[in-house]
Amino acid sequence: MATITDWITHITTDTDGATEGIQVGSAIYPGVGTELYLVIALVVIWLGWHVLQDSSETESLKKLAKKKHGANDHKSNIADW
């Protein structure tokens, strides 16, 4: 059995097929080259989530502001505080 001293050389070098098998220069993991698209998709999802979350919180805060609760109303156990 051969030892590997340099991983890049081992992957990209063809060796004798009868003794050690054939190494072919290929991807180490699936999806090589799609990292940029995945990062872009992640950023779009992340920004979209923040926009949706902000609009949802703004809507619920506006509903609370219309009720004009006082500073101490939470002590009276008001529902939907």
C-alpha positions, 0 to 999 in steps of 0.5 A, a space after each residue: 500500500 502506498 503512502 500519501 504525502 501530498 493530497 493534491 498530487 495524489 488526487 490529480 495524478 494517474 497511477 498504475 491501475 493494476 496495483 493501486 487503482 486510478 486516482 482522477 482529479 475530481 471534486 472532493 465533495 458534491 456541489 463544488 462550484 455552487 458555493 456562491 449561489 448558496 451564499 446568495 440564496 442564504 443572504 436573500 432568505 436572511 434579508 427576507 426573514 428580517 423584512 417579514 419579521 419587522 413588518 409583523 412586529 410593526 403591525 402588532 406594535 401599532 395594534 398595541 399603540 391604538 389601545 393606548 395602555 397606560 404604564 401600569 395597566 399590566 398590573 391590572 391583568 389586562 388580557 392581550 397586553 
